Amino acid sequence: MLYAVKKPNESNERLISRFKKLVQRSRVIMETKKGQYHTHAPSKGRVRKAAVMRSHYRKLKEKNQYRSV
């Protein structure tokens, strides 16, 4: 649980902004938004196919890198 304790001579606005920064750094909002919708895990075949395509495009990019110069 996140909390911010007010320091002596600290304004309420400053306390709120400090708390907002704490929340952003802890990624609480990202995790709650991420869990908002249920998504299925990709199948092993789909993951493998994507890896093969990445490898293919990387090789093409590397091959064409020296031709365009």
N, CA, C and O atoms as a Tripos MOL2 file, in Angstrom:
@<TRIPOS>MOLECULE
protein
  276   275    69     0     0
PROTEIN
NO_CHARGES

@<TRIPOS>ATOM
      1 N           0.8340   -1.1750    0.0000 N.3       1 MET1
      2 CA          0.0000    0.0000    0.0000 C.3       1 MET1
      3 C           0.8780    1.2360    0.0000 C.2       1 MET1
      4 O           1.8540    1.3190    0.7450 O.2       1 MET1
      5 N           0.5260    2.1900   -0.8350 N.am      2 LEU2
      6 CA          1.3020    3.4170   -0.9370 C.3       2 LEU2
      7 C           0.6900    4.5060   -0.0730 C.2       2 LEU2
      8 O          -0.5310    4.6220    0.0390 O.2       2 LEU2
      9 N           1.5480    5.2900    0.5270 N.am      3 TYR3
     10 CA          1.0690    6.4320    1.2820 C.3       3 TYR3
     11 C           2.1780    7.4700    1.3400 C.2       3 TYR3
     12 O           3.3600    7.1500    1.2120 O.2       3 TYR3
     13 N           1.7750    8.7170    1.5350 N.am      4 ALA4
     14 CA          2.7180    9.8130    1.6770 C.3       4 ALA4
     15 C           2.3610   10.5810    2.9430 C.2       4 ALA4
     16 O           1.2110   10.9830    3.1210 O.2       4 ALA4
     17 N           3.3240   10.7830    3.8080 N.am      5 VAL5
     18 CA          3.1100   11.4990    5.0600 C.3       5 VAL5
     19 C           3.4950   12.9560    4.8430 C.2       5 VAL5
     20 O           4.5360   13.2700    4.2650 O.2       5 VAL5
     21 N           2.6370   13.8180    5.3170 N.am      6 LYS6
     22 CA          2.8840   15.2450    5.1390 C.3       6 LYS6
     23 C           4.0750   15.6920    5.9790 C.2       6 LYS6
     24 O           4.1460   15.4350    7.1810 O.2       6 LYS6
     25 N           5.0040   16.3640    5.3140 N.am      7 LYS7
     26 CA          6.1890   16.8890    5.9950 C.3       7 LYS7
     27 C           5.8510   18.2310    6.6360 C.2       7 LYS7
     28 O           4.8850   18.8800    6.2350 O.2       7 LYS7
     29 N           6.6310   18.6530    7.6220 N.am      8 PRO8
     30 CA          6.3690   19.9750    8.2190 C.3       8 PRO8
     31 C           6.5510   21.0750    7.1730 C.2       8 PRO8
     32 O           7.4820   21.0310    6.3680 O.2       8 PRO8
     33 N           5.6710   22.0400    7.1940 N.am      9 ASN9
     34 CA          5.7000   23.1850    6.2720 C.3       9 ASN9
     35 C           5.5280   22.7610    4.8080 C.2       9 ASN9
     36 O           6.0340   23.4430    3.9160 O.2       9 ASN9
     37 N           4.8290   21.6590    4.5400 N.am     10 GLU10
     38 CA          4.5760   21.2170    3.1700 C.3      10 GLU10
     39 C           3.1110   21.5120    2.8310 C.2      10 GLU10
     40 O           2.2140   21.2320    3.6260 O.2      10 GLU10
     41 N           2.8860   22.0720    1.6570 N.am     11 SER11
     42 CA          1.5160   22.3990    1.2590 C.3      11 SER11
     43 C           0.7870   21.1310    0.8150 C.2      11 SER11
     44 O           1.4060   20.1180    0.4900 O.2      11 SER11
     45 N          -0.5250   21.2140    0.8100 N.am     12 ASN12
     46 CA         -1.3300   20.0670    0.3920 C.3      12 ASN12
     47 C          -1.1120   19.7340   -1.0780 C.2      12 ASN12
     48 O          -1.0980   18.5630   -1.4590 O.2      12 ASN12
     49 N          -0.9410   20.7600   -1.9000 N.am     13 GLU13
     50 CA         -0.7080   20.5340   -3.3340 C.3      13 GLU13
     51 C           0.5920   19.7620   -3.5670 C.2      13 GLU13
     52 O           0.6610   18.8610   -4.4030 O.2      13 GLU13
     53 N           1.6140   20.1390   -2.8070 N.am     14 ARG14
     54 CA          2.9120   19.4560   -2.9360 C.3      14 ARG14
     55 C           2.8070   18.0020   -2.4730 C.2      14 ARG14
     56 O           3.4040   17.1060   -3.0720 O.2      14 ARG14
     57 N           2.0490   17.7790   -1.4120 N.am     15 LEU15
     58 CA          1.8380   16.4220   -0.9100 C.3      15 LEU15
     59 C           1.1180   15.5650   -1.9500 C.2      15 LEU15
     60 O           1.4810   14.4080   -2.1650 O.2      15 LEU15
     61 N           0.1050   16.1290   -2.5880 N.am     16 ILE16
     62 CA         -0.6430   15.3980   -3.6080 C.3      16 ILE16
     63 C           0.2520   15.0850   -4.8010 C.2      16 ILE16
     64 O           0.2120   13.9720   -5.3260 O.2      16 ILE16
     65 N           1.0560   16.0470   -5.2360 N.am     17 SER17
     66 CA          1.9390   15.7940   -6.3750 C.3      17 SER17
     67 C           2.9930   14.7400   -6.0370 C.2      17 SER17
     68 O           3.3560   13.9290   -6.8890 O.2      17 SER17
     69 N           3.4820   14.7520   -4.7980 N.am     18 ARG18
     70 CA          4.4600   13.7450   -4.3860 C.3      18 ARG18
     71 C           3.8270   12.3570   -4.3640 C.2      18 ARG18
     72 O           4.4610   11.3710   -4.7410 O.2      18 ARG18
     73 N           2.5660   12.2860   -3.9190 N.am     19 PHE19
     74 CA          1.8590   11.0120   -3.9080 C.3      19 PHE19
     75 C           1.6140   10.5100   -5.3270 C.2      19 PHE19
     76 O           1.7410    9.3140   -5.5870 O.2      19 PHE19
     77 N           1.2680   11.4000   -6.2400 N.am     20 LYS20
     78 CA          1.0470   11.0080   -7.6360 C.3      20 LYS20
     79 C           2.3230   10.4240   -8.2450 C.2      20 LYS20
     80 O           2.2790    9.4410   -8.9850 O.2      20 LYS20
     81 N           3.4470   11.0400   -7.9240 N.am     21 LYS21
     82 CA          4.7260   10.5210   -8.4250 C.3      21 LYS21
     83 C           5.0100    9.1250   -7.8710 C.2      21 LYS21
     84 O           5.5080    8.2570   -8.5880 O.2      21 LYS21
     85 N           4.6930    8.9150   -6.6040 N.am     22 LEU22
     86 CA          4.8810    7.5940   -5.9990 C.3      22 LEU22
     87 C           4.0420    6.5450   -6.7290 C.2      22 LEU22
     88 O           4.5130    5.4420   -7.0060 O.2      22 LEU22
     89 N           2.8070    6.8990   -7.0330 N.am     23 VAL23
     90 CA          1.9130    5.9710   -7.7160 C.3      23 VAL23
     91 C           2.4410    5.6610   -9.1130 C.2      23 VAL23
     92 O           2.4380    4.5040   -9.5320 O.2      23 VAL23
     93 N           2.8910    6.6720   -9.8290 N.am     24 GLN24
     94 CA          3.4120    6.4500  -11.1760 C.3      24 GLN24
     95 C           4.6640    5.5860  -11.1680 C.2      24 GLN24
     96 O           4.8220    4.7140  -12.0230 O.2      24 GLN24
     97 N           5.5410    5.8170  -10.2230 N.am     25 ARG25
     98 CA          6.7740    5.0340  -10.1530 C.3      25 ARG25
     99 C           6.5180    3.5860   -9.7810 C.2      25 ARG25
    100 O           7.2650    2.6970  -10.1910 O.2      25 ARG25
    101 N           5.4710    3.3410   -9.0080 N.am     26 SER26
    102 CA          5.2010    1.9730   -8.5730 C.3      26 SER26
    103 C           4.4320    1.1780   -9.6300 C.2      26 SER26
    104 O           4.2610   -0.0330   -9.4850 O.2      26 SER26
    105 N           3.9720    1.8360  -10.6770 N.am     27 ARG27
    106 CA          3.2530    1.1970  -11.7890 C.3      27 ARG27
    107 C           1.9470    0.5380  -11.3570 C.2      27 ARG27
    108 O           1.5110   -0.4310  -11.9800 O.2      27 ARG27
    109 N           1.3350    1.0360  -10.3270 N.am     28 VAL28
    110 CA          0.0700    0.4830   -9.8490 C.3      28 VAL28
    111 C          -1.0160    0.6620  -10.8980 C.2      28 VAL28
    112 O          -1.7960   -0.2540  -11.1560 O.2      28 VAL28
    113 N          -1.0650    1.8370  -11.4980 N.am     29 ILE29
    114 CA         -2.0980    2.1340  -12.4970 C.3      29 ILE29
    115 C          -1.9330    1.2350  -13.7110 C.2      29 ILE29
    116 O          -2.9190    0.7380  -14.2550 O.2      29 ILE29
    117 N          -0.6940    1.0200  -14.1400 N.am     30 MET30
    118 CA         -0.4570    0.1550  -15.2990 C.3      30 MET30
    119 C          -0.9430   -1.2630  -15.0260 C.2      30 MET30
    120 O          -1.5610   -1.8880  -15.8880 O.2      30 MET30
    121 N          -0.6680   -1.7640  -13.8460 N.am     31 GLU31
    122 CA         -1.0770   -3.1270  -13.5160 C.3      31 GLU31
    123 C          -2.5830   -3.2640  -13.4540 C.2      31 GLU31
    124 O          -3.1240   -4.2830  -13.8840 O.2      31 GLU31
    125 N          -3.2760   -2.2610  -12.9280 N.am     32 THR32
    126 CA         -4.7380   -2.3530  -12.8540 C.3      32 THR32
    127 C          -5.3510   -2.2540  -14.2360 C.2      32 THR32
    128 O          -6.3220   -2.9530  -14.5230 O.2      32 THR32
    129 N          -4.8140   -1.4060  -15.1000 N.am     33 LYS33
    130 CA         -5.3390   -1.3060  -16.4660 C.3      33 LYS33
    131 C          -5.0430   -2.5740  -17.2540 C.2      33 LYS33
    132 O          -5.8460   -3.0010  -18.0830 O.2      33 LYS33
    133 N          -3.9050   -3.1610  -16.9970 N.am     34 LYS34
    134 CA         -3.5190   -4.3870  -17.6890 C.3      34 LYS34
    135 C          -4.4710   -5.5340  -17.3320 C.2      34 LYS34
    136 O          -4.7840   -6.3690  -18.1820 O.2      34 LYS34
    137 N          -4.9220   -5.5740  -16.1000 N.am     35 GLY35
    138 CA         -5.8190   -6.6290  -15.6730 C.3      35 GLY35
    139 C          -7.2800   -6.3440  -15.9370 C.2      35 GLY35
    140 O          -8.1470   -7.1200  -15.5360 O.2      35 GLY35
    141 N          -7.5640   -5.2440  -16.6030 N.am     36 GLN36
    142 CA         -8.9400   -4.8520  -16.8420 C.3      36 GLN36
    143 C          -9.6410   -5.8270  -17.7890 C.2      36 GLN36
    144 O         -10.8130   -6.1470  -17.5910 O.2      36 GLN36
    145 N          -8.9450   -6.2910  -18.7980 N.am     37 TYR37
    146 CA         -9.5160   -7.2080  -19.7790 C.3      37 TYR37
    147 C          -8.7490   -8.5220  -19.7460 C.2      37 TYR37
    148 O          -7.5270   -8.5390  -19.5940 O.2      37 TYR37
    149 N          -9.4730   -9.6100  -19.8890 N.am     38 HIS38
    150 CA         -8.8380  -10.9190  -19.9030 C.3      38 HIS38
    151 C          -8.3170  -11.1960  -21.3050 C.2      38 HIS38
    152 O          -9.0590  -11.0490  -22.2760 O.2      38 HIS38
    153 N          -7.0750  -11.5880  -21.4260 N.am     39 THR39
    154 CA         -6.5020  -11.9550  -22.7180 C.3      39 THR39
    155 C          -5.9520  -13.3680  -22.6160 C.2      39 THR39
    156 O          -5.4270  -13.7760  -21.5810 O.2      39 THR39
    157 N          -6.0820  -14.0990  -23.7060 N.am     40 HIS40
    158 CA         -5.5750  -15.4650  -23.7400 C.3      40 HIS40
    159 C          -4.0870  -15.4470  -24.0410 C.2      40 HIS40
    160 O          -3.6090  -14.5980  -24.7940 O.2      40 HIS40
    161 N          -3.3730  -16.3650  -23.4650 N.am     41 ALA41
    162 CA         -1.9580  -16.5050  -23.7490 C.3      41 ALA41
    163 C          -1.8000  -17.0680  -25.1620 C.2      41 ALA41
    164 O          -2.5660  -17.9440  -25.5650 O.2      41 ALA41
    165 N          -0.8300  -16.5810  -25.9080 N.am     42 PRO42
    166 CA         -0.6380  -17.0910  -27.2610 C.3      42 PRO42
    167 C          -0.1930  -18.5510  -27.2370 C.2      42 PRO42
    168 O           0.4990  -18.9850  -26.3160 O.2      42 PRO42
    169 N          -0.5950  -19.2930  -28.2460 N.am     43 SER43
    170 CA         -0.2230  -20.7010  -28.3110 C.3      43 SER43
    171 C           1.2610  -20.8270  -28.6550 C.2      43 SER43
    172 O           1.8740  -19.8870  -29.1600 O.2      43 SER43
    173 N           1.8200  -21.9850  -28.3760 N.am     44 LYS44
    174 CA          3.2450  -22.2070  -28.6360 C.3      44 LYS44
    175 C           3.5590  -22.0880  -30.1250 C.2      44 LYS44
    176 O           4.6070  -21.5710  -30.5120 O.2      44 LYS44
    177 N           2.6500  -22.5670  -30.9410 N.am     45 GLY45
    178 CA          2.8640  -22.4900  -32.3880 C.3      45 GLY45
    179 C           2.9070  -21.0590  -32.8800 C.2      45 GLY45
    180 O           3.7340  -20.7080  -33.7220 O.2      45 GLY45
    181 N           2.0170  -20.2330  -32.3560 N.am     46 ARG46
    182 CA          1.9750  -18.8320  -32.7710 C.3      46 ARG46
    183 C           3.2280  -18.0880  -32.3070 C.2      46 ARG46
    184 O           3.7600  -17.2480  -33.0320 O.2      46 ARG46
    185 N           3.6950  -18.3990  -31.1040 N.am     47 VAL47
    186 CA          4.9070  -17.7660  -30.5900 C.3      47 VAL47
    187 C           6.1040  -18.1700  -31.4470 C.2      47 VAL47
    188 O           6.9400  -17.3320  -31.7830 O.2      47 VAL47
    189 N           6.1860  -19.4390  -31.7970 N.am     48 ARG48
    190 CA          7.2960  -19.9290  -32.6190 C.3      48 ARG48
    191 C           7.2620  -19.3100  -34.0100 C.2      48 ARG48
    192 O           8.2990  -18.9260  -34.5500 O.2      48 ARG48
    193 N           6.0610  -19.2140  -34.5910 N.am     49 LYS49
    194 CA          5.9260  -18.6280  -35.9240 C.3      49 LYS49
    195 C           6.3760  -17.1620  -35.9150 C.2      49 LYS49
    196 O           7.0400  -16.7080  -36.8470 O.2      49 LYS49
    197 N           6.0110  -16.4260  -34.8590 N.am     50 ALA50
    198 CA          6.4190  -15.0310  -34.7460 C.3      50 ALA50
    199 C           7.9340  -14.9260  -34.6100 C.2      50 ALA50
    200 O           8.5390  -14.0060  -35.1590 O.2      50 ALA50
    201 N           8.5510  -15.8540  -33.8890 N.am     51 ALA51
    202 CA         10.0040  -15.8420  -33.7150 C.3      51 ALA51
    203 C          10.7060  -16.1120  -35.0380 C.2      51 ALA51
    204 O          11.7260  -15.4940  -35.3420 O.2      51 ALA51
    205 N          10.1650  -17.0300  -35.8200 N.am     52 VAL52
    206 CA         10.7500  -17.3400  -37.1240 C.3      52 VAL52
    207 C          10.6430  -16.1340  -38.0490 C.2      52 VAL52
    208 O          11.5890  -15.8200  -38.7710 O.2      52 VAL52
    209 N           9.5060  -15.4620  -38.0340 N.am     53 MET53
    210 CA          9.3270  -14.2890  -38.8850 C.3      53 MET53
    211 C          10.2520  -13.1500  -38.4570 C.2      53 MET53
    212 O          10.8000  -12.4510  -39.3090 O.2      53 MET53
    213 N          10.4340  -12.9550  -37.1540 N.am     54 ARG54
    214 CA         11.3660  -11.9250  -36.6730 C.3      54 ARG54
    215 C          12.7640  -12.2090  -37.1780 C.2      54 ARG54
    216 O          13.4580  -11.3150  -37.6620 O.2      54 ARG54
    217 N          13.1720  -13.4670  -37.0600 N.am     55 SER55
    218 CA         14.5030  -13.8600  -37.5130 C.3      55 SER55
    219 C          14.6570  -13.6140  -39.0110 C.2      55 SER55
    220 O          15.6950  -13.1340  -39.4660 O.2      55 SER55
    221 N          13.6270  -13.9430  -39.7660 N.am     56 HIS56
    222 CA         13.6490  -13.7550  -41.2210 C.3      56 HIS56
    223 C          13.7940  -12.2800  -41.5770 C.2      56 HIS56
    224 O          14.6180  -11.9210  -42.4180 O.2      56 HIS56
    225 N          13.0030  -11.4300  -40.9440 N.am     57 TYR57
    226 CA         13.0590  -10.0040  -41.2480 C.3      57 TYR57
    227 C          14.3640   -9.3740  -40.7840 C.2      57 TYR57
    228 O          14.8520   -8.4350  -41.4130 O.2      57 TYR57
    229 N          14.9360   -9.8740  -39.6970 N.am     58 ARG58
    230 CA         16.2270   -9.3610  -39.2610 C.3      58 ARG58
    231 C          17.3160   -9.6930  -40.2810 C.2      58 ARG58
    232 O          18.1740   -8.8600  -40.5730 O.2      58 ARG58
    233 N          17.2760  -10.9100  -40.8190 N.am     59 LYS59
    234 CA         18.2560  -11.2930  -41.8230 C.3      59 LYS59
    235 C          18.1040  -10.4410  -43.0780 C.2      59 LYS59
    236 O          19.1000  -10.0050  -43.6550 O.2      59 LYS59
    237 N          16.8600  -10.2000  -43.5060 N.am     60 LEU60
    238 CA         16.6350   -9.3520  -44.6730 C.3      60 LEU60
    239 C          17.1390   -7.9390  -44.4390 C.2      60 LEU60
    240 O          17.7560   -7.3380  -45.3190 O.2      60 LEU60
    241 N          16.8780   -7.4140  -43.2600 N.am     61 LYS61
    242 CA         17.3080   -6.0600  -42.9320 C.3      61 LYS61
    243 C          18.8260   -5.9710  -42.9340 C.2      61 LYS61
    244 O          19.3970   -5.0080  -43.4470 O.2      61 LYS61
    245 N          19.4800   -6.9780  -42.3600 N.am     62 GLU62
    246 CA         20.9430   -7.0030  -42.3190 C.3      62 GLU62
    247 C          21.5170   -7.1260  -43.7270 C.2      62 GLU62
    248 O          22.5240   -6.4980  -44.0520 O.2      62 GLU62
    249 N          20.8770   -7.9290  -44.5480 N.am     63 LYS63
    250 CA         21.3320   -8.1440  -45.9240 C.3      63 LYS63
    251 C          21.1980   -6.8600  -46.7530 C.2      63 LYS63
    252 O          22.0870   -6.5280  -47.5370 O.2      63 LYS63
    253 N          20.0890   -6.1480  -46.5750 N.am     64 ASN64
    254 CA         19.8380   -4.9370  -47.3510 C.3      64 ASN64
    255 C          20.5120   -3.7040  -46.7760 C.2      64 ASN64
    256 O          20.5180   -2.6520  -47.4170 O.2      64 ASN64
    257 N          21.0640   -3.8080  -45.6130 N.am     65 GLN65
    258 CA         21.6910   -2.6550  -44.9790 C.3      65 GLN65
    259 C          22.8980   -2.1710  -45.7970 C.2      65 GLN65
    260 O          23.1050   -0.9650  -45.9260 O.2      65 GLN65
    261 N          23.6700   -3.0690  -46.3320 N.am     66 TYR66
    262 CA         24.8860   -2.6850  -47.0450 C.3      66 TYR66
    263 C          24.6060   -2.3830  -48.5110 C.2      66 TYR66
    264 O          25.4340   -1.7540  -49.1710 O.2      66 TYR66
    265 N          23.4810   -2.8070  -49.0310 N.am     67 ARG67
    266 CA         23.1580   -2.5180  -50.4220 C.3      67 ARG67
    267 C          22.6860   -1.0910  -50.6240 C.2      67 ARG67
    268 O          22.9080   -0.5180  -51.6910 O.2      67 ARG67
    269 N          22.0410   -0.5030  -49.6260 N.am     68 SER68
    270 CA         21.4810    0.8200  -49.7860 C.3      68 SER68
    271 C          22.5320    1.9200  -49.6320 C.2      68 SER68
    272 O          22.2550    3.0770  -49.9460 O.2      68 SER68
    273 N          23.7250    1.5840  -49.1590 N.am     69 VAL69
    274 CA         24.7630    2.6030  -48.9330 C.3      69 VAL69
    275 C          25.4460    2.9790  -50.1790 C.2      69 VAL69
    276 O          26.3430    3.8220  -50.1620 O.2      69 VAL69
@<TRIPOS>BOND
     1     1     2 1
     2     2     3 1
     3     3     4 2
     4     3     5 am
     5     5     6 1
     6     6     7 1
     7     7     8 2
     8     7     9 am
     9     9    10 1
    10    10    11 1
    11    11    12 2
    12    11    13 am
    13    13    14 1
    14    14    15 1
    15    15    16 2
    16    15    17 am
    17    17    18 1
    18    18    19 1
    19    19    20 2
    20    19    21 am
    21    21    22 1
    22    22    23 1
    23    23    24 2
    24    23    25 am
    25    25    26 1
    26    26    27 1
    27    27    28 2
    28    27    29 am
    29    29    30 1
    30    30    31 1
    31    31    32 2
    32    31    33 am
    33    33    34 1
    34    34    35 1
    35    35    36 2
    36    35    37 am
    37    37    38 1
    38    38    39 1
    39    39    40 2
    40    39    41 am
    41    41    42 1
    42    42    43 1
    43    43    44 2
    44    43    45 am
    45    45    46 1
    46    46    47 1
    47    47    48 2
    48    47    49 am
    49    49    50 1
    50    50    51 1
    51    51    52 2
    52    51    53 am
    53    53    54 1
    54    54    55 1
    55    55    56 2
    56    55    57 am
    57    57    58 1
    58    58    59 1
    59    59    60 2
    60    59    61 am
    61    61    62 1
    62    62    63 1
    63    63    64 2
    64    63    65 am
    65    65    66 1
    66    66    67 1
    67    67    68 2
    68    67    69 am
    69    69    70 1
    70    70    71 1
    71    71    72 2
    72    71    73 am
    73    73    74 1
    74    74    75 1
    75    75    76 2
    76    75    77 am
    77    77    78 1
    78    78    79 1
    79    79    80 2
    80    79    81 am
    81    81    82 1
    82    82    83 1
    83    83    84 2
    84    83    85 am
    85    85    86 1
    86    86    87 1
    87    87    88 2
    88    87    89 am
    89    89    90 1
    90    90    91 1
    91    91    92 2
    92    91    93 am
    93    93    94 1
    94    94    95 1
    95    95    96 2
    96    95    97 am
    97    97    98 1
    98    98    99 1
    99    99   100 2
   100    99   101 am
   101   101   102 1
   102   102   103 1
   103   103   104 2
   104   103   105 am
   105   105   106 1
   106   106   107 1
   107   107   108 2
   108   107   109 am
   109   109   110 1
   110   110   111 1
   111   111   112 2
   112   111   113 am
   113   113   114 1
   114   114   115 1
   115   115   116 2
   116   115   117 am
   117   117   118 1
   118   118   119 1
   119   119   120 2
   120   119   121 am
   121   121   122 1
   122   122   123 1
   123   123   124 2
   124   123   125 am
   125   125   126 1
   126   126   127 1
   127   127   128 2
   128   127   129 am
   129   129   130 1
   130   130   131 1
   131   131   132 2
   132   131   133 am
   133   133   134 1
   134   134   135 1
   135   135   136 2
   136   135   137 am
   137   137   138 1
   138   138   139 1
   139   139   140 2
   140   139   141 am
   141   141   142 1
   142   142   143 1
   143   143   144 2
   144   143   145 am
   145   145   146 1
   146   146   147 1
   147   147   148 2
   148   147   149 am
   149   149   150 1
   150   150   151 1
   151   151   152 2
   152   151   153 am
   153   153   154 1
   154   154   155 1
   155   155   156 2
   156   155   157 am
   157   157   158 1
   158   158   159 1
   159   159   160 2
   160   159   161 am
   161   161   162 1
   162   162   163 1
   163   163   164 2
   164   163   165 am
   165   165   166 1
   166   166   167 1
   167   167   168 2
   168   167   169 am
   169   169   170 1
   170   170   171 1
   171   171   172 2
   172   171   173 am
   173   173   174 1
   174   174   175 1
   175   175   176 2
   176   175   177 am
   177   177   178 1
   178   178   179 1
   179   179   180 2
   180   179   181 am
   181   181   182 1
   182   182   183 1
   183   183   184 2
   184   183   185 am
   185   185   186 1
   186   186   187 1
   187   187   188 2
   188   187   189 am
   189   189   190 1
   190   190   191 1
   191   191   192 2
   192   191   193 am
   193   193   194 1
   194   194   195 1
   195   195   196 2
   196   195   197 am
   197   197   198 1
   198   198   199 1
   199   199   200 2
   200   199   201 am
   201   201   202 1
   202   202   203 1
   203   203   204 2
   204   203   205 am
   205   205   206 1
   206   206   207 1
   207   207   208 2
   208   207   209 am
   209   209   210 1
   210   210   211 1
   211   211   212 2
   212   211   213 am
   213   213   214 1
   214   214   215 1
   215   215   216 2
   216   215   217 am
   217   217   218 1
   218   218   219 1
   219   219   220 2
   220   219   221 am
   221   221   222 1
   222   222   223 1
   223   223   224 2
   224   223   225 am
   225   225   226 1
   226   226   227 1
   227   227   228 2
   228   227   229 am
   229   229   230 1
   230   230   231 1
   231   231   232 2
   232   231   233 am
   233   233   234 1
   234   234   235 1
   235   235   236 2
   236   235   237 am
   237   237   238 1
   238   238   239 1
   239   239   240 2
   240   239   241 am
   241   241   242 1
   242   242   243 1
   243   243   244 2
   244   243   245 am
   245   245   246 1
   246   246   247 1
   247   247   248 2
   248   247   249 am
   249   249   250 1
   250   250   251 1
   251   251   252 2
   252   251   253 am
   253   253   254 1
   254   254   255 1
   255   255   256 2
   256   255   257 am
   257   257   258 1
   258   258   259 1
   259   259   260 2
   260   259   261 am
   261   261   262 1
   262   262   263 1
   263   263   264 2
   264   263   265 am
   265   265   266 1
   266   266   267 1
   267   267   268 2
   268   267   269 am
   269   269   270 1
   270   270   271 1
   271   271   272 2
   272   271   273 am
   273   273   274 1
   274   274   275 1
   275   275   276 2
@<TRIPOS>SUBSTRUCTURE
     1 MET1         2 RESIDUE 1 A MET
     2 LEU2         6 RESIDUE 1 A LEU
     3 TYR3        10 RESIDUE 1 A TYR
     4 ALA4        14 RESIDUE 1 A ALA
     5 VAL5        18 RESIDUE 1 A VAL
     6 LYS6        22 RESIDUE 1 A LYS
     7 LYS7        26 RESIDUE 1 A LYS
     8 PRO8        30 RESIDUE 1 A PRO
     9 ASN9        34 RESIDUE 1 A ASN
    10 GLU10       38 RESIDUE 1 A GLU
    11 SER11       42 RESIDUE 1 A SER
    12 ASN12       46 RESIDUE 1 A ASN
    13 GLU13       50 RESIDUE 1 A GLU
    14 ARG14       54 RESIDUE 1 A ARG
    15 LEU15       58 RESIDUE 1 A LEU
    16 ILE16       62 RESIDUE 1 A ILE
    17 SER17       66 RESIDUE 1 A SER
    18 ARG18       70 RESIDUE 1 A ARG
    19 PHE19       74 RESIDUE 1 A PHE
    20 LYS20       78 RESIDUE 1 A LYS
    21 LYS21       82 RESIDUE 1 A LYS
    22 LEU22       86 RESIDUE 1 A LEU
    23 VAL23       90 RESIDUE 1 A VAL
    24 GLN24       94 RESIDUE 1 A GLN
    25 ARG25       98 RESIDUE 1 A ARG
    26 SER26      102 RESIDUE 1 A SER
    27 ARG27      106 RESIDUE 1 A ARG
    28 VAL28      110 RESIDUE 1 A VAL
    29 ILE29      114 RESIDUE 1 A ILE
    30 MET30      118 RESIDUE 1 A MET
    31 GLU31      122 RESIDUE 1 A GLU
    32 THR32      126 RESIDUE 1 A THR
    33 LYS33      130 RESIDUE 1 A LYS
    34 LYS34      134 RESIDUE 1 A LYS
    35 GLY35      138 RESIDUE 1 A GLY
    36 GLN36      142 RESIDUE 1 A GLN
    37 TYR37      146 RESIDUE 1 A TYR
    38 HIS38      150 RESIDUE 1 A HIS
    39 THR39      154 RESIDUE 1 A THR
    40 HIS40      158 RESIDUE 1 A HIS
    41 ALA41      162 RESIDUE 1 A ALA
    42 PRO42      166 RESIDUE 1 A PRO
    43 SER43      170 RESIDUE 1 A SER
    44 LYS44      174 RESIDUE 1 A LYS
    45 GLY45      178 RESIDUE 1 A GLY
    46 ARG46      182 RESIDUE 1 A ARG
    47 VAL47      186 RESIDUE 1 A VAL
    48 ARG48      190 RESIDUE 1 A ARG
    49 LYS49      194 RESIDUE 1 A LYS
    50 ALA50      198 RESIDUE 1 A ALA
    51 ALA51      202 RESIDUE 1 A ALA
    52 VAL52      206 RESIDUE 1 A VAL
    53 MET53      210 RESIDUE 1 A MET
    54 ARG54      214 RESIDUE 1 A ARG
    55 SER55      218 RESIDUE 1 A SER
    56 HIS56      222 RESIDUE 1 A HIS
    57 TYR57      226 RESIDUE 1 A TYR
    58 ARG58      230 RESIDUE 1 A ARG
    59 LYS59      234 RESIDUE 1 A LYS
    60 LEU60      238 RESIDUE 1 A LEU
    61 LYS61      242 RESIDUE 1 A LYS
    62 GLU62      246 RESIDUE 1 A GLU
    63 LYS63      250 RESIDUE 1 A LYS
    64 ASN64      254 RESIDUE 1 A ASN
    65 GLN65      258 RESIDUE 1 A GLN
    66 TYR66      262 RESIDUE 1 A TYR
    67 ARG67      266 RESIDUE 1 A ARG
    68 SER68      270 RESIDUE 1 A SER
    69 VAL69      274 RESIDUE 1 A VAL
